[in-house]
Amino acid sequence: MPDVRGPYVPGTPCWVDLVVPDQREALDLYGDLFGWQGEPGPPETGGYAVCTLRGKPVAGIMTAMTAEGGSKPPPSWTTYLAVEDAEAATRTISSGGGTVLYDCMDVLDLGRMAVVADSTGAVFGLWQAKEFIGSQVVNEPGAVVWNELNTADPDTAARFYQQTLGLSAAPMEEVEGYFSLQAAGRVVGGMQDLQNSPPGSPSHWLTYFSVDDTDSTADALVRAGGSVLKPPFDMVAGRMAVLRDPQGAVFAVIDATGPQPPTA
C-alpha cells in the first residue's frame, strides 16, 4: 500500500483534480468506480471536495465556476506538478514560452497554486506545498498511478519542462516514440506525441488511475453513462483503457503499478 509521507520532489506530479458542472454526480460516480469517500467542502474553499482512499487524500473534485468573461472551464482532470516557489515558477514558465492561466493564489494554509499551459498548449497546475503535500496514496487500485503528457511537439515540450521545471525527458526503449519524464533522476511520468490521441486532440496531460480489472471498470463506467474512447488493450505496462466520464472528463485506467512514490 504505497502511502506518501514526505514532500514531493519538485517537478513530480503531486495531485490531480476534476472540474465538472455537477460535483455531486462526479463524487457519486468516482466513489463507485474507485472506492473514494468525499463530500463538498466548506464555502471558504468554494466547496472543493478532497476525496480520500483508506482515509487519505487521493484527488479533488470541484464545481466548474464561471470565469471572467462568462465562460466555464470544460470538464477535465488537471495534473499538478510540485514546485518549491509557485510565484517564481510562473515567471519562469512565462519567460519559457508558457502561459499563466490562473495566477498564484493561496489555498488557506494548505499551499499555493497556479494553473498554467506549457509551450505546446497542455494545461497543468503548480502546487507549492505548505500544510498539504498532495496525494497521500498512489500506485494502488483507486489511486493515481501515472501522469502522461500528450503533446503536439515532444521536442519543444521536452525543452520547456527541462528549462522551467527541471524535468528531463529520455526515450523509453520498451515503447517506440515514448519518453519518460524524470525529476532528480527518478521517473515520475511519461510523454508522447498525439498519434494515439483522438483526432483533433490538443496537447494535454492525461491522468491514469490504477484498477484491479480494466475491463470491468470500463463496463461500469458505460453503465453509469460514460463512454470508452480507447477500449481495453494490453501494452507493456499492463492492460489499459481511455475513458470519458458522463460529464465529458477524460482519464485512463490501467492494472499496473507505477513508479515509486517519494516515501513509501
Secondary structure as UniProt FT lines:
FT   TURN            10..11
FT   STRAND          13..20
FT   HELIX           23..34
FT   HELIX           43..45
FT   TURN            46..47
FT   STRAND          49..53
FT   TURN            54..55
FT   STRAND          56..63
FT   TURN            68..69
FT   STRAND          76..82
FT   HELIX           86..95
FT   TURN            96..97
FT   STRAND          99..107
FT   TURN            108..110
FT   STRAND          111..117
FT   TURN            119..120
FT   STRAND          123..129
FT   TURN            141..142
FT   STRAND          144..150
FT   HELIX           154..165
FT   STRAND          168..171
FT   TURN            173..174
FT   TURN            176..177
FT   STRAND          179..183
FT   TURN            184..185
FT   STRAND          186..192
FT   HELIX           194..196
FT   TURN            199..200
FT   STRAND          204..210
FT   HELIX           214..223
FT   TURN            224..225
FT   STRAND          227..235
FT   TURN            236..237
FT   STRAND          238..244
FT   TURN            246..247
FT   STRAND          250..254
//
